[in-house]
Amino acid sequence: MHPAPSIIAFTTLSGLGLGLLAFLGFGAVVPRGLVAFLWFGLGYGLTLAGLAASALHLGHPERALRAFTQWQTSWLSREAVLSAAALLVMAPYAAGLVFWGHALPVVGSVAAVLCLLTVLATAMIYAQLRTVPRWNHWTTPLVFLTAALTGGALLSVQVLVAQLLLPWLAVALALHWMLGDRQFARRGSTLGTATGLGALGSPRLLEPPHTGSNYLLREMVYVVARRHALKLRGIALVLACILPALLLWTLPGWPALIAALLCHGAGMLTARWLFFAEAEHTVGLYYGQR
């Protein structure tokens, strides 16, 4: 799949923002006054920036409101509904801490659950796609949820929780890569199944279906070299998980936490780029690209 910058920014920023809001809602940290305003402002800012980036990826951004109408059948619509509900329910909890210094734990917990359900809905947009075997696997929601919780722990200064989650995020990423590498072959899709000619033998491509490019080739047939992908996996794993964990375990204080957060963010951007660049869509078989 084409790794569009807008969708990479969406999945990374919204995951961080919703993860932070989830920790705030669960009461892992209970700030008040100006500090609460800054913390909730960061969570809302990251989440809204991510959602705005996702709207830019739409062919017709002016129709974005229609995404709320198909919640019964569409994970994209469920994500839109859940994200709006999470931000709306979180608002009175945040206002209580910012203006009156009073927490509403039940409201905060409900909002935190809605934040995590939003992350799950985002993951299911991709995990439901049988045409992309690498995504159509239980490791996709695992990676999204673990990444959101890890980023939220770092942003909410839950150092011990972050130290515990970083190794699990590394495991989740490694599983997603290793198991995902086998998914396309396990699905059994071939040029014969793509063209419907498999019953006649083993077809092979003589000429491309057409001479020019098209939407399918631009958006769904992106090929990244295996050696480059392995290097980027190593970079993502080191930046997103290993280096932040080492910084938190060896260097106390705010400088280490800020450095760990920056490394984690850079690593997750790399991992998200790989998430899309390595996704093999079965339509590529029709064009001889798999």
N, C-alpha and C positions, 0 to 999 in steps of 0.2 A: 504494500500500500504506500501511496505517496505520503511522506512525513511532512505534512503541512505545518508551518510554524504556529498558525493560529490554534490548531487542535493540540499541539504539544504544549503550548502555553496554557490552554484550557485545562487539560488533565493535570498538569503539574501545579498550577496556581490554585485551582479550586480544591485540589486534594489537600494542599497545605492549609488553606483558609478554613475548610470544613473540619480538618483535623484539629486545628487550634480551637475553633468554636466548640467542638465536641468536648475537649478537655476543660474549657471554661464552663460549659454547661453542666458537666458532671461534678464541678466544684473542686477539681484538682488544684486550682488556684482561685482564690476569691478576692480579686482586686476591688478597690473602691475609688470613687472620685475620678481624678484626672488619669490615674494609672489604669483604671478600668476602661475609661474612654479610649485610651491609646491601645490597649490590648484588644478590645472588641472592634475598634476601628481597623486594626490590622487584619483581624479575622474576616470582617466584612469586606475590606478592601481587596484582599487576595481572592476571596470567593467571587466577588462581583467582577473583578478584572478577568478572572478565568471564564466566567459566563459570558462576558462581553466578547472575549476572544473567540468563544465557540460560535457566537452569533455571526462574527465576521466570516466564519467558514461556510456559512449557509449560502446557497446560490441566490436566495432572495431574503436578505436579513429583515426586510420590512414585514415578512410573513412569520417572524419568530413567534408571535403570540399564538399562532395556530398550533404550536407544539404542545400547548396545554390541553388540547381538545381530544387527544387520542390515548388517554392514560390507560384505558382498558386493554389495549393491545400493544402499545408501543413503549419500550423501555426509555426511549428518548423523551416521550411525553411524561412518563412517570418521573424521570429525572427532573424535568422542568417543574412539575407540581411539587415534588419533594423539596427541591431547593428553595422554592418560594415559601413553602410551609416552614422549613427550617429557619430561614431568615426572619420570617414574621413572628414565629413563636419565640425565637431567641431575643427579639427586640424588647419585650417587657422585662425579661430577666436582666438584660444589659442595662436598661434604663433604671431599674431598681438599684443596681450597684453604682451606676454613674451619678445619679442625682440624689438618691436617698441613702446610699450605703447599706441597702437592705437586700438580701438574697432571697430569691424564690426558688428553692431547690427542686420542687416538683416540676415547675415550668422549665427550669434549666435542664433537667434530666430528659424531659420529653423533647426539647429542642436538640439536645446532644444526640439522642437516638435518631431523630430525623436527619441530622447532619451525616451520620454514618450510613443511614439508608440511602441518602443521596449519592454518596460515594459508591455504594453497592449498585445502585441503578446505573450510574455512569459505567461501571465495569460490565454490567450485563448488556449494555448497548453493543459491546464488542463480543462478549462471551456467547451471546445467542447466535452469532453468525456462523452457520454451518459451512458457508462458502469460504470462510477463513479458518482452516483447521487449527492453526496455531493459537488463535484466540478462543476457539470453541472448546474451552477446557477449564476445569475448576481452578487452575492456577491464576487465571486472569483476575477474578474477584479477590483472590488471596493477595495478590501483589498490590492491587489498588487499595484495599483496606489496610494492609500492613504499612504501606507507604504513607497513607493519610495519618494513621496513628503515630508513626515514627516522626513525621514532620510536625504534627501537633504537639508531641511531647517535647521536641526541641524548642518550638516557638513558645510554649508555655513554661519553659525552664523546669521541666520535670526530668532532671538529669538522670536519676536512677532508672526511671521508666524508659527513657531513651536508650540508656546503656543496655537494657534488657531487650528492647525491640530491634535495635540495629542488627544484631546477629540473625534474628528471625527474618528481617527484611532481606538480608543476604541469602538466606536459605530459600525464601520465596522467589527471589529473582533467579537464582540458579536453577530451581525446579522448573520455573516457567521457560527458561532457555533450553534446558536439556530435554524436557518432555515435549516442548513445542517443536524441537527439531525433528521429532519422529511423527508428529501428528499428520502431516500431509501424506506421507507414505502409508500410514496406517489407515487413512480414510479410503485409500484405494482408488482415488480419482486419477484418470488417465486421459489422453487425447481421445481415446475411444468413447469414454463416458461423456466428455465435453462436447463431442460432435454428434453423439448418438449413433456412431458407426461401429461401435465395439463388437456388435454381433456379427459383423462381416469380416472381422480379422483385427489386425493391429495397424490402424491408419498412421500415416506420417505426413507431416506438413510439407507440401510441395511449394506453395507460395503463400505469403501472408493474406489474410482475408481482404485487406485493402492496402493501398499504397501509402496513405497518410496516417497521421496520428488521430486519435479520438479521445473522448472522455474516459473510456475504460482503460486505455493504455496510460493516460496521464495520471489517473487517480488510483488505479488498482493493480498496475503491473510495474512495480518498482523493484529493482533487483540490486541488492547490496552484496559486494564481494565477500566471500566467506572469511578471508583473512582479515579484512577490515572489520567485519562484524565481531570476530573474536577479540580483536584489540579493543574495540569500543565496549564490549562486555566487561573486559578487565578494567577499563577506565571507569565505567559506571559503578562497578562493584567496589572499587577502591574509594572513589569519591563519595558515593552515596552511603556506604556502610563501614568499610574498614577504617578509613582515615578519621571520620567523625568519632567512631568508637575509641580509637587510640587517643584522640585529643581529649575526650571526656574522661578517660581512665587515667591519663598521665598528667594533664595540665588543669589544675583547678581554676575557677574564676570565670568571669565574663569573657575575656579574650578567647579562651578555649571554646566556650559555648558559641560565640559568634563565628569563629573559624569553622567549627563543626557544622553549624547551620548553613554557612555559605558552601562548604564542600558538599554537604548533603543535597542542597538545591542544584548545584552543577551536576552532580551525579545522577539525580533523578531526571533532569532535562536530557542527559545522554541516554538513560534507560528508556525514557519515553520516545525519543527519536528512534531507537532500536525497535521498540514495541511496534511502531508503524512500519518502519523500513523493512523489517524482517517478515512481516505478515504476508504470506503467499495466498493470494486470492485464486480460486479455482478457474476464474475466467482466463487467467494467464495460459492455461493449457490450450485454449482455443487459438491463441496467438503463438504457440510454440515457445513460451517464455518460462516454462516450469521444467 
